[in-house]
Amino acid sequence: MVIIGTRLDTRCDLYQKRVLILDGHQSWYGLQAPLTNNEILKAKPQEKDFALHDGDGLFLLVKTSGKKLWRFRYQRPASRSRTNLSLGSYPALTLAVARHMRDQYLSLLAQGIDPQKQQEESSEQLQIELDSFFSVVAARGCQLISKGVTEDYA
């Protein structure tokens, strides 16, 4: 006998879990309850790297070395291939900040924008601005120096 139904998880009343009952034994599948800070702190390194999933593509990768790294897994809008985007390391990047970043990336994906490509374009734009700033400062410095020295030396 197989019965499929829904039931609220006792840990978090916001998320509904599906229950699969096979011959009187329950098996959980479906939605994942969000991570808590205690679960993250209690996560210890194991023989292999493992992930703690928060939902909507956000997960914490726990390495064998003990490092805990935030990743966002998503499907690229153009090619439909799946990829991971590195967000940062825990505890420098908290759970709340990682969730906020995930929400921003999900809104970009809803608009059809690839978060990784947008991040690369913004870093290129920043580099261009820094380069132009450096050239402006260098030109002004040359003007100031040329006023106090001979034309040949300048």
N, C-alpha and C positions, 0 to 999 in steps of 0.2 A: 504494500500500500504506500503510495506516495502522495503527500499533502504539501502543497506549497502555499505559504501565507506570509504575512508580514507581522512584525512585532517591534516595538521600540526597544532600542538598546538601553540598558540601565546606566551605562556610563555617560551617555550623551543623548538627551531627549530630542535633539535637533535632527538626528539621523535615524532613518528607518532601515532596519535590516530585514533581509528575507530569510526565512527559515525553511529548510528542506528537511522533511521528516521521513526517514526510511525505516520501516519496521520498528517504530518507537524511539529511534535514535535521532537526535537533532544534529544537523550539520549546517554551519553558517556559511553563507556566500552572499555576494552582492556588494553593497556599499561599505566603504571602509570608514571607521570612526576616526575623527581627526586626532593627531598626535597631541600629547600633553608634554609639558616641560619635564615632569617626573619620568615619563617613558624615555625621553631623550637623555636625561641624566643617568638613568639606569642602564642604558645601552652600553655594553662592554664589547671590546673587540673579540672576534672569534677567529677560527682558522681561515675562513673565507670572508671577503667583503660581503656585507648584506645591507639591505635598504629598509628604512622605516617610512612607510607611505602616509602622507597627510591627506591626500585627495586632490583632485583636479590637476594632476601632473607633478605636484610638489612632493619630493621625498628627501630624506636624509640618508646619505651613504656613509656607513660606518666602515672604515678601512681596518685592515688587520693591524696597522700601526697605532690605532686608537683615534686617528683624526676623524672628525665628523664634518661632512661636506654637504651643503645644500645643492640640489639639482632640480631643474624644472624640465620635465619631459613633455614634448608637444609634437604636433604634426605640422610640418611646414605647409603654408597655404598654397604655394605654387606647385610643388612637386608631390605633396602628400606623403613624403618620407618622414619617419619619426627621428627626432634628434633630442639630445640633452643640452641644456644650457646651464653652465655653472653659475651659481649665485654668490657663493662665498662659504666660509667655514663657520661652524658653531664653536664657541659661544660668541664670537665677534659679530655674527649675524644672528639675531635672535629669531625665535619662532614667529613672533608677530611681524617682524620686518620681512622675513622670508615670505609669509603669507601675503603681505602687502605687495611685494614685488611680483608674486605669482598673479595676483589680481590685475596688476598693471599689464602684465604680459598677456593675460587672457583677454583683456579689453583690446589690446593691439591685434590679437589673432581674430577677434570678432570683426575688426575692420579690414581684415585681409592683409595685415602687415606682419612680416616675419620679425619676431623680437631680436633674433640674433643679427640679422642684416641691419635692422634699425640701430642696434647698439654699435655695430661696426661703422655705420655711416656717421653717427654722432661723434665717435672717437676720431674719425678722419676729419670731421669739421672742426673739432677742438684743436687738432694738430695744425690745421691750416690757420686757425686764429692765432695760435701760439707762434707759428712761424712768421706771420705777418706782424705780430706784436714785436717780435725780436728784431725784424728788419727795420721797423719804425724807430725802436730804441737805438739801434746801431746807427742809423742815419742821423738821428739827433745828436748822438755822442760824437760822430765825426764832424758835424757842424760846429759843436762846441770846441772840440780840439783844434779844428782848422783856424779858428779865430785867434788862437794864442801862438800859432807856429807859422813858419814860412809856407808858401804855397807848394814848394817842392817836397817839404817834409810831410805835409798833410796828404 
